[in-house]
Amino acid sequence: MGMTSLNLALVLMVAISLGVVATRLGLSVIIGYLIAGIICGPLGFHFLETNHQLSLLSEAGIAFLLFILGLELDSKRIRSFGAKIFFYGPIQFFISTSLLMVVAHFLVEDFAQQFWIAALLALSSTAMAAQMLEQNRQVGTPHAEVAIAILLFQDMAAIALIVATPLLVGSALEQNSESLFSPQKLLIFAGWIALSYFLLSKIYSWVASTRQKEVLLATSLLTVLSFASLAHWVGLSASLGAFLAGILLANSNYRHQIEADISPLKGLLLGLFFVSVGIQFDAQPIVERPISFVLLLAAAILIKVGSIFLALRLARLDGIVARNSSLYLGQMSEFGLVLLAMATQLNILSVGLNSILTATILFSFFLSPVLVQISERIFKRFSYLTERPYDVETRSEPVIIAGYGRVGQVMARMLRLRKIGFTALDHDVRQVEIVRKFGHKIYFGDATRKDLLETAGITQAKFLLNCLDDVDSSVALTRTVREEFPNVKIWARARNRDHAMKLLELGANHVFRETLHSSAFATGDLLKEFGMTQQQADEFLSSFLRYDEKLLKEQFDRRHDQEELVSFTIQYNKNLEAVLRADESL
């Protein structure tokens, strides 16, 4: 049966239907996609049945998935996580790999292969973890930040594994090097990367000048396909080529525009990947060696979760953060599928062992969302996070303050002076205990959690003051409140302009930048030292702040067009200088 439009339509229909059903049942949408793949594949209705079709669909899904991962691996993001990546990541990877080598010892005798299998199983799925964090509205929480930092390190470790895989098994390399690798091909590939590094920004600048988003998107897709095809021609994984294309574009000036264009396709591409994973599922190794399979799967997940928890506790992280981070990273990685495909090509492992490991990865995808949801329900039932003494609401207040640090405390003092009631939330238990001693109503817990917000009375509140210090947590809270409680007005604290635009995009009603007014008033005091009167300084500050707020709104409207945004800002600043000079001359 060929891959007709009808076949593809049936696959998409089954995937969408089961994704919706899984969501309605409170399960991860990923489980729906995986089951859809099994139903549509050789074990089900044979909508897609030939090896070529399965390989093509899987390669496309993985290639585009890794392109998106590479695109998000920009230097700014890595710097923002700082030591978290290169502290938590290596500790986790070393402990997990060391313990999993004990399991690998029972599978193969060669030490290099033992290390390779252990390292493969030590990796976690960036796609699945990110999807679960987003679906459970955990993005921006402390454990989500730790999990993402570990995943970023694992992505880099996975690329090193892909490159080094032939070197870890010298005999396989000797047997296959002539057909798979050649110095000339590798030199051409390296030259292509170097050339692309210098030319891509110029190409994108030329393409962006057309102001046609479709052309820019087509250019991005062409870049992915060219890198994937060339990597495959050299003998490397096509997915590695797509990943490298993403990394090269990650630091370009057009990264945000590319992300905005690709964003609508991201969910589709992730769905395609997980459907293709389900299609590849092979039940034969499970039927032939059920006990070995179950033991391997259980050992891999338990060792993975336990070692990550141990590593994070050794790094002196809070027990709850360590627990939640380890649960979200308990599954194996999509990179494992890429590595196993290379293993098949290089004859590194036997066919039976390769099938067992593939099935282990696939089943970990099935079990991971279930494990997270069951664990969260268990821990929530016995958790002290939302049920502590005098935490039960007896009346609702019109204002909820999320974050009781420097900004939240000042706003709370002013509201208290005007006899306006409020309920405050903060995740710092010491801060909560101190504030409560003064008779203030405050909850201990994560303000981004929907259940905690409901307990605090957000369904009756009129305003939410988002005073969280952490940018990711602030964004997560704004998203949750706007989606779940659309009638509540959000006043949000912003650390900078970029943060302000994110909050406005998510639906914040009013955004106040924490350093803007303090910096402006300090400058006003300085201007008086240069001869300005109090009235002149006040008028100057009022004009400046008014025009700056207007500039922010105009920039927000142009945020998806980088070139227009820059040119508009330059012109606006020139106009602002002219207006302020005219005001001075009056």
C-alpha positions as CSV (number, residue, x, y, z in Angstrom):
1,M,0.0,0.0,0.0
2,G,1.5,3.3,-1.0
3,M,1.4,6.5,1.1
4,T,-1.7,8.2,-0.4
5,S,-3.4,11.4,0.8
6,L,-6.1,9.2,2.3
7,N,-3.5,7.3,4.4
8,L,-2.0,10.5,5.7
9,A,-5.4,11.9,6.4
10,L,-6.4,8.8,8.4
11,V,-3.2,9.0,10.4
12,L,-3.8,12.6,11.3
13,M,-7.4,11.9,12.1
14,V,-6.5,9.1,14.5
15,A,-3.7,11.2,16.1
16,I,-5.9,14.2,16.7
17,S,-8.8,12.1,18.1
18,L,-6.6,10.1,20.5
19,G,-4.7,13.3,21.5
20,V,-8.1,14.9,22.5
21,V,-9.2,11.7,24.3
22,A,-6.0,11.4,26.3
23,T,-6.3,15.1,27.3
24,R,-9.9,14.7,28.4
25,L,-8.9,11.6,30.5
26,G,-6.3,13.7,32.2
27,L,-3.4,11.9,30.5
28,S,-0.6,13.4,28.5
29,V,-1.4,14.1,24.8
30,I,1.9,12.3,24.1
31,I,0.3,9.0,25.1
32,G,-2.5,9.6,22.6
33,Y,0.1,10.3,19.8
34,L,2.1,7.1,20.7
35,I,-1.1,4.9,20.7
36,A,-2.1,6.5,17.4
37,G,1.2,5.5,15.9
38,I,0.8,1.9,17.1
39,I,-2.8,1.8,15.6
40,C,-1.7,3.2,12.3
41,G,1.4,1.1,12.0
42,P,2.1,-2.6,11.2
43,L,0.6,-3.7,14.5
44,G,-2.7,-2.0,13.7
45,F,-4.5,-1.0,10.6
46,H,-1.5,-0.8,8.3
47,F,-2.2,2.7,7.1
48,L,1.6,3.0,6.9
49,E,3.3,-0.3,6.5
50,T,6.5,-0.4,4.4
51,N,9.9,0.1,5.9
52,H,10.6,3.0,3.6
53,Q,7.4,4.8,4.7
54,L,8.2,4.3,8.4
55,S,11.8,5.4,8.0
56,L,10.8,8.5,6.0
57,L,8.1,9.6,8.6
58,S,10.4,8.9,11.5
59,E,13.4,10.7,10.0
60,A,11.3,13.8,9.2
61,G,9.8,13.9,12.7
62,I,13.1,13.5,14.4
63,A,14.9,15.9,12.1
64,F,12.5,18.7,12.6
65,L,12.3,18.1,16.3
66,L,16.1,18.4,16.6
67,F,16.0,21.5,14.5
68,I,13.6,23.1,17.0
69,L,15.8,22.0,19.9
70,G,18.9,23.4,18.2
71,L,17.1,26.7,17.5
72,E,16.4,27.0,21.2
73,L,20.0,26.3,22.2
74,D,21.2,29.9,21.8
75,S,24.2,31.3,23.7
76,K,22.0,33.8,25.6
77,R,19.8,31.0,26.9
78,I,22.8,29.0,28.0
79,R,24.3,32.0,29.8
80,S,21.0,32.7,31.5
81,F,21.1,29.2,33.1
82,G,24.8,29.7,33.8
83,A,26.2,27.3,36.4
84,K,23.0,25.2,36.5
85,I,23.8,23.6,33.2
86,F,27.4,22.8,33.9
87,F,26.8,21.9,37.6
88,Y,23.6,19.9,37.7
89,G,24.0,18.4,34.3
90,P,27.5,16.7,34.7
91,I,26.6,15.4,38.2
92,Q,23.4,13.8,36.9
93,F,25.0,12.4,33.8
94,F,27.9,10.9,35.7
95,I,25.8,9.3,38.5
96,S,23.2,8.0,36.1
97,T,25.7,6.6,33.6
98,S,27.8,4.9,36.4
99,L,24.7,3.2,37.9
100,L,23.3,2.2,34.5
101,M,26.6,0.6,33.5
102,V,25.8,-2.1,36.1
103,V,22.7,-2.9,34.1
104,A,24.5,-2.7,30.8
105,H,27.1,-5.2,32.2
106,F,24.3,-7.9,32.0
107,L,23.6,-7.1,28.4
108,V,27.0,-6.9,26.8
109,E,30.6,-7.8,27.7
110,D,32.6,-5.1,25.9
111,F,33.3,-2.1,28.2
112,A,32.9,0.5,25.5
113,Q,29.5,-0.9,24.6
114,Q,28.5,-0.9,28.2
115,F,29.4,2.7,28.5
116,W,27.5,3.5,25.3
117,I,24.3,1.8,26.4
118,A,24.5,3.4,29.9
119,A,25.0,6.9,28.4
120,L,22.2,6.3,25.9
121,L,19.8,5.4,28.8
122,A,21.0,8.3,30.9
123,L,19.7,10.8,28.5
124,S,16.1,12.1,28.9
125,S,13.6,13.3,26.3
126,T,13.7,17.1,25.9
127,A,10.5,16.9,23.8
128,M,8.5,14.9,26.3
129,A,9.7,16.7,29.4
130,A,9.0,20.1,27.8
131,Q,5.6,18.9,26.6
132,M,4.7,17.6,30.1
133,L,5.9,20.7,31.9
134,E,3.9,22.9,29.5
135,Q,0.8,20.7,29.7
136,N,0.9,20.6,33.5
137,R,1.6,24.4,33.6
138,Q,4.9,23.9,35.4
139,V,7.0,26.1,33.1
140,G,8.9,28.6,35.1
141,T,8.7,26.7,38.4
142,P,12.0,25.9,40.2
143,H,12.0,22.2,39.3
144,A,11.2,23.1,35.7
145,E,14.3,25.3,35.5
146,V,16.5,22.6,37.0
147,A,15.0,20.0,34.6
148,I,15.6,22.3,31.5
149,A,19.2,23.0,32.7
150,I,19.9,19.3,32.9
151,L,18.2,18.7,29.5
152,L,20.4,21.4,27.9
153,F,23.5,19.7,29.1
154,Q,22.2,16.3,27.9
155,D,21.5,17.7,24.4
156,M,25.1,18.7,24.2
157,A,26.2,15.3,25.6
158,A,24.0,13.5,23.1
159,I,25.6,15.3,20.1
160,A,29.0,14.3,21.5
161,L,27.7,10.7,21.7
162,I,26.4,10.8,18.1
163,V,29.8,12.1,16.8
164,A,31.8,9.7,18.9
165,T,29.7,6.5,18.5
166,P,31.9,5.1,15.6
167,L,35.0,5.8,17.7
168,L,33.7,3.9,20.7
169,V,33.7,0.7,18.7
170,G,36.8,0.5,16.6
171,S,36.0,-2.8,15.0
172,A,32.8,-1.5,13.6
173,L,34.4,1.6,12.4
174,E,37.1,-0.3,10.6
175,Q,34.5,-2.5,8.9
176,N,32.3,0.3,7.8
177,S,34.5,3.4,7.5
178,E,35.0,3.0,3.8
179,S,31.3,3.0,3.1
180,L,30.2,5.5,5.7
181,F,33.0,8.0,6.2
182,S,35.7,9.6,4.1
183,P,38.0,12.5,4.9
184,Q,36.9,14.3,1.7
185,K,33.2,14.1,2.7
186,L,33.9,15.2,6.3
187,L,36.0,18.1,5.0
188,I,33.2,19.2,2.7
189,F,30.7,19.0,5.5
190,A,32.9,21.0,7.9
191,G,33.5,23.6,5.1
192,W,29.7,23.8,4.6
193,I,29.2,24.5,8.3
194,A,31.9,27.2,8.4
195,L,30.6,28.8,5.2
196,S,27.0,28.8,6.6
197,Y,28.2,30.4,9.8
198,F,29.3,33.4,7.9
199,L,26.7,33.5,5.1
200,L,23.5,32.6,6.8
201,S,23.0,36.0,8.5
202,K,23.6,37.8,5.2
203,I,21.2,35.4,3.3
204,Y,18.5,35.9,6.0
205,S,19.0,39.7,5.8
206,W,18.5,39.6,2.1
207,V,15.4,37.3,2.4
208,A,14.0,39.5,5.2
209,S,14.1,42.5,3.0
210,T,11.3,41.1,1.0
211,R,9.0,41.3,4.1
212,Q,7.4,38.0,3.0
213,K,7.1,35.6,6.0
214,E,6.5,32.7,3.7
215,V,9.8,33.3,2.0
216,L,11.6,33.4,5.3
217,L,9.9,30.2,6.5
218,A,10.8,28.5,3.2
219,T,14.5,29.6,3.6
220,S,14.5,28.0,7.1
221,L,13.1,24.8,5.8
222,L,15.6,24.7,3.0
223,T,18.4,25.2,5.5
224,V,17.2,22.3,7.6
225,L,16.8,20.0,4.5
226,S,20.2,21.0,3.1
227,F,22.0,20.3,6.4
228,A,20.1,17.0,7.0
229,S,20.8,15.8,3.4
230,L,24.5,16.7,3.5
231,A,25.0,15.0,6.9
232,H,23.3,11.9,5.6
233,W,25.6,12.0,2.5
234,V,28.7,12.2,4.7
235,G,27.5,9.2,6.7
236,L,26.3,11.0,9.8
237,S,22.7,11.1,11.1
238,A,20.4,13.4,9.1
239,S,19.0,14.5,12.5
240,L,22.4,15.7,13.6
241,G,22.6,17.9,10.5
242,A,19.2,19.4,11.3
243,F,20.3,20.0,14.9
244,L,23.4,21.8,13.7
245,A,21.2,24.0,11.4
246,G,19.2,25.0,14.4
247,I,22.3,25.9,16.4
248,L,23.6,28.1,13.6
249,L,20.3,29.9,13.4
250,A,19.9,30.1,17.2
251,N,22.3,33.0,17.5
252,S,21.2,34.9,14.3
253,N,19.4,38.3,14.5
254,Y,16.4,36.6,12.9
255,R,16.0,33.8,15.5
256,H,12.9,35.3,17.1
257,Q,11.3,35.8,13.6
258,I,12.1,32.2,12.7
259,E,10.7,31.0,16.0
260,A,7.5,33.0,15.5
261,D,7.1,31.5,12.0
262,I,7.8,28.0,13.1
263,S,5.8,28.2,16.3
264,P,2.5,27.1,14.7
265,L,4.3,24.1,13.2
266,K,6.0,23.1,16.5
267,G,3.1,21.2,18.0
268,L,2.5,19.4,14.6
269,L,6.1,18.4,14.3
270,L,6.2,17.1,17.9
271,G,3.0,15.2,17.2
272,L,4.5,13.8,14.0
273,F,7.6,12.6,15.9
274,F,5.6,10.8,18.6
275,V,3.3,9.2,16.0
276,S,6.3,8.0,14.2
277,V,7.7,6.5,17.4
278,G,4.5,4.6,18.0
279,I,4.6,3.3,14.4
280,Q,8.1,1.9,15.0
281,F,6.9,-0.1,18.0
282,D,7.9,-3.8,17.8
283,A,6.2,-6.2,20.2
284,Q,8.3,-9.2,19.2
285,P,11.3,-8.7,21.6
286,I,8.8,-8.2,24.5
287,V,7.0,-11.5,23.6
288,E,10.3,-13.4,23.2
289,R,12.0,-12.1,26.4
290,P,9.2,-10.6,28.6
291,I,11.0,-10.9,31.9
292,S,14.3,-9.4,30.6
293,F,12.4,-6.6,29.1
294,V,10.3,-5.7,32.2
295,L,13.4,-5.9,34.4
296,L,15.4,-3.7,32.0
297,L,12.6,-1.1,31.8
298,A,12.0,-1.0,35.6
299,A,15.7,-0.8,36.4
300,A,16.3,1.9,33.8
301,I,13.5,4.2,35.0
302,L,14.1,3.6,38.7
303,I,17.9,4.1,38.4
304,K,17.2,7.2,36.3
305,V,14.8,8.8,38.7
306,G,16.8,7.8,41.8
307,S,20.1,9.0,40.4
308,I,18.8,12.4,39.3
309,F,17.2,12.8,42.7
310,L,20.5,11.8,44.4
311,A,22.5,14.1,42.2
312,L,20.3,17.1,42.9
313,R,20.3,16.5,46.6
314,L,24.1,16.2,46.6
315,A,24.0,19.6,44.9
316,R,22.0,20.8,48.0
317,L,18.8,21.4,46.2
318,D,15.4,21.4,48.0
319,G,14.0,17.9,48.3
320,I,10.7,18.8,46.6
321,V,12.5,20.4,43.7
322,A,14.8,17.4,43.3
323,R,11.9,15.0,43.5
324,N,9.8,16.8,40.8
325,S,12.8,17.3,38.5
326,S,13.7,13.6,38.7
327,L,10.1,12.5,37.9
328,Y,9.9,14.7,34.8
329,L,13.2,13.3,33.5
330,G,12.5,9.6,34.2
331,Q,12.0,8.7,30.5
332,M,14.7,7.9,27.9
333,S,15.6,10.3,25.1
334,E,14.6,10.6,21.4
335,F,18.3,10.9,20.9
336,G,18.4,7.3,22.0
337,L,16.4,6.4,18.9
338,V,18.9,8.2,16.7
339,L,21.8,6.4,18.4
340,L,20.2,3.0,18.0
341,A,19.6,3.7,14.3
342,M,23.3,4.4,14.0
343,A,24.0,1.2,16.0
344,T,22.0,-0.7,13.4
345,Q,24.0,0.9,10.6
346,L,27.4,0.3,12.2
347,N,26.5,-3.3,13.5
348,I,27.4,-2.2,17.0
349,L,24.7,-4.3,18.7
350,S,22.9,-7.5,17.9
351,V,19.4,-7.1,16.3
352,G,17.7,-8.6,19.4
353,L,19.4,-6.2,21.9
354,N,18.8,-3.2,19.6
355,S,15.1,-4.1,19.5
356,I,14.9,-4.6,23.3
357,L,16.5,-1.1,23.9
358,T,14.2,0.5,21.3
359,A,11.2,-1.0,23.1
360,T,12.6,0.2,26.4
361,I,12.8,3.8,25.2
362,L,9.3,3.6,23.7
363,F,7.7,2.2,26.8
364,S,9.5,4.8,28.9
365,F,7.7,7.4,26.8
366,F,4.4,5.7,27.7
367,L,5.1,5.3,31.4
368,S,6.7,8.7,32.1
369,P,3.6,10.9,31.8
370,V,1.6,8.3,33.9
371,L,4.4,8.2,36.5
372,V,4.4,12.0,36.8
373,Q,0.6,12.3,37.1
374,I,0.3,9.4,39.7
375,S,3.2,10.8,41.7
376,E,1.8,14.3,41.7
377,R,-1.5,13.1,43.0
378,I,0.1,11.0,45.7
379,F,2.4,13.8,46.8
380,K,-0.3,16.4,46.6
381,R,-2.4,14.4,48.9
382,F,0.3,14.2,51.6
383,S,2.0,17.5,50.8
384,Y,2.2,20.4,53.2
385,L,2.6,22.9,50.5
386,T,-1.0,24.1,50.4
387,E,-2.2,22.9,53.8
388,R,-0.3,24.5,56.7
389,P,-1.8,26.0,59.9
390,Y,-4.1,29.0,59.2
391,D,-3.9,28.5,55.4
392,V,-7.6,27.9,54.9
393,E,-9.4,30.9,53.3
394,T,-12.3,32.2,55.3
395,R,-13.1,35.1,53.0
396,S,-12.0,36.3,49.5
397,E,-10.1,39.5,48.9
398,P,-10.2,41.7,45.8
399,V,-6.5,41.6,45.3
400,I,-4.0,38.7,45.2
401,I,-0.3,39.5,45.4
402,A,2.0,36.8,43.9
403,G,5.5,37.3,45.3
404,Y,6.0,39.0,48.6
405,G,9.5,40.3,48.0
406,R,10.7,43.9,47.6
407,V,8.0,45.0,45.1
408,G,5.2,42.9,46.6
409,Q,5.8,44.3,50.1
410,V,5.7,48.0,49.0
411,M,2.5,47.4,47.1
412,A,1.0,45.6,50.0
413,R,1.9,48.4,52.4
414,M,0.1,51.0,50.2
415,L,-3.0,48.8,49.8
416,R,-3.1,48.3,53.5
417,L,-3.0,52.0,54.2
418,R,-6.0,52.4,51.9
419,K,-7.9,49.6,53.6
420,I,-7.9,47.4,50.5
421,G,-7.8,43.7,51.3
422,F,-5.4,41.4,49.7
423,T,-4.0,37.8,49.9
424,A,-0.3,37.3,49.3
425,L,1.5,34.2,48.0
426,D,5.2,33.4,48.3
427,H,7.3,30.3,47.9
428,D,9.9,31.3,50.5
429,V,8.8,29.6,53.7
430,R,11.1,31.8,55.9
431,Q,9.6,34.9,54.4
432,V,6.1,33.6,54.9
433,E,6.7,32.8,58.6
434,I,8.2,36.3,59.3
435,V,5.3,38.1,57.6
436,R,2.7,36.0,59.3
437,K,4.1,37.1,62.7
438,F,2.9,40.6,61.9
439,G,-0.6,39.3,61.3
440,H,-0.7,39.4,57.5
441,K,-2.6,36.8,55.4
442,I,-0.1,35.0,53.2
443,Y,0.2,31.5,51.7
444,F,3.3,29.4,51.3
445,G,3.5,27.8,47.9
446,D,4.1,28.1,44.2
447,A,1.9,30.9,42.9
448,T,2.0,29.4,39.3
449,R,-0.1,26.4,40.5
450,K,-3.8,26.7,39.6
451,D,-5.0,24.8,42.7
452,L,-3.1,27.1,45.1
453,L,-4.5,30.2,43.3
454,E,-8.0,28.8,43.6
455,T,-7.4,28.1,47.3
456,A,-6.3,31.7,47.7
457,G,-9.6,32.9,46.2
458,I,-8.7,34.0,42.7
459,T,-12.1,33.1,41.4
460,Q,-13.6,36.0,43.4
461,A,-10.6,38.3,43.1
462,K,-10.6,41.3,40.8
463,F,-6.8,41.9,40.4
464,L,-3.7,39.8,40.4
465,L,-0.5,41.6,41.2
466,N,2.3,39.5,39.6
467,C,5.3,40.6,41.6
468,L,7.4,37.4,41.1
469,D,11.1,38.1,40.7
470,D,11.9,35.2,38.4
471,V,11.1,35.9,34.8
472,D,10.1,32.4,33.8
473,S,7.9,32.0,36.9
474,S,6.3,35.4,36.1
475,V,5.6,34.4,32.5
476,A,4.1,31.0,33.7
477,L,1.8,32.7,36.2
478,T,0.5,35.3,33.7
479,R,-0.2,32.5,31.2
480,T,-2.0,30.4,33.8
481,V,-4.2,33.2,35.1
482,R,-5.1,34.5,31.6
483,E,-6.0,31.0,30.4
484,E,-7.8,29.8,33.6
485,F,-9.2,33.0,35.1
486,P,-9.9,35.4,32.1
487,N,-11.9,37.8,34.2
488,V,-9.1,38.6,36.6
489,K,-7.1,41.8,35.7
490,I,-3.3,41.2,35.7
491,W,-0.9,43.9,36.8
492,A,2.6,42.5,36.3
493,R,6.1,43.5,37.3
494,A,8.6,43.4,34.5
495,R,12.3,43.1,34.9
496,N,13.1,44.7,31.5
497,R,11.6,45.5,28.1
498,D,11.7,41.9,26.7
499,H,10.0,40.6,29.8
500,A,7.3,43.4,29.5
501,M,6.6,42.3,25.9
502,K,6.2,38.7,26.9
503,L,3.8,39.6,29.6
504,L,1.8,41.9,27.3
505,E,1.7,39.1,24.7
506,L,0.3,36.7,27.2
507,G,-2.5,39.1,28.1
508,A,-1.3,41.2,31.1
509,N,-3.6,44.2,31.5
510,H,-0.9,46.5,32.9
511,V,2.9,46.1,33.0
512,F,5.2,48.1,35.2
513,R,8.9,48.0,34.8
514,E,10.6,47.8,38.2
515,T,13.6,50.0,37.5
516,L,12.0,52.6,35.2
517,H,10.5,55.0,37.6
518,S,13.3,54.7,40.2
519,S,15.9,55.4,37.6
520,A,13.9,58.3,36.1
521,F,13.4,60.0,39.5
522,A,17.0,59.6,40.4
523,T,17.9,61.2,37.0
524,G,15.4,64.0,37.8
525,D,17.3,64.7,41.1
526,L,20.6,64.8,39.1
527,L,19.1,67.2,36.5
528,K,18.3,69.7,39.3
529,E,22.0,69.8,40.1
530,F,22.6,71.0,36.5
531,G,20.3,74.0,37.0
532,M,16.8,72.6,36.3
533,T,14.0,73.8,38.7
534,Q,11.8,71.3,40.5
535,Q,8.9,72.1,38.1
536,Q,11.1,71.7,35.0
537,A,12.4,68.4,36.3
538,D,8.9,67.1,37.1
539,E,7.6,68.1,33.6
540,F,10.6,66.5,31.9
541,L,10.2,63.3,33.8
542,S,6.4,63.2,33.1
543,S,7.0,63.7,29.4
544,F,9.8,61.1,29.2
545,L,7.8,58.4,31.1
546,R,4.7,59.1,29.0
547,Y,6.6,58.7,25.7
548,D,8.5,55.7,26.9
549,E,5.2,53.9,27.8
550,K,3.9,54.8,24.3
551,L,7.1,53.5,22.8
552,L,6.8,50.2,24.5
553,K,3.3,49.7,23.1
554,E,4.4,50.6,19.6
555,Q,7.4,48.2,19.9
556,F,5.0,45.5,21.1
557,D,2.9,45.9,17.9
558,R,6.1,45.4,15.8
559,R,7.7,42.7,17.9
560,H,7.6,40.0,15.1
561,D,9.4,42.2,12.5
562,Q,12.9,42.7,13.8
563,E,14.0,45.1,11.0
564,E,10.9,47.3,11.3
565,L,11.2,47.3,15.1
566,V,14.8,48.6,15.0
567,S,14.1,51.3,12.4
568,F,11.0,52.5,14.2
569,T,12.8,52.7,17.6
570,I,15.6,54.8,16.1
571,Q,13.1,57.2,14.5
572,Y,11.0,57.3,17.6
573,N,13.9,58.3,19.8
574,K,14.8,61.1,17.4
575,N,11.2,62.4,17.6
576,L,11.3,62.1,21.3
577,E,14.4,64.3,21.5
578,A,12.8,66.9,19.3
579,V,9.6,66.9,21.4
580,L,11.4,67.3,24.7
581,R,13.5,70.1,23.3
582,A,10.4,71.9,22.1
583,D,8.8,71.5,25.5
584,E,11.9,73.1,27.1
585,S,11.7,76.1,24.8
586,L,8.1,76.9,25.7
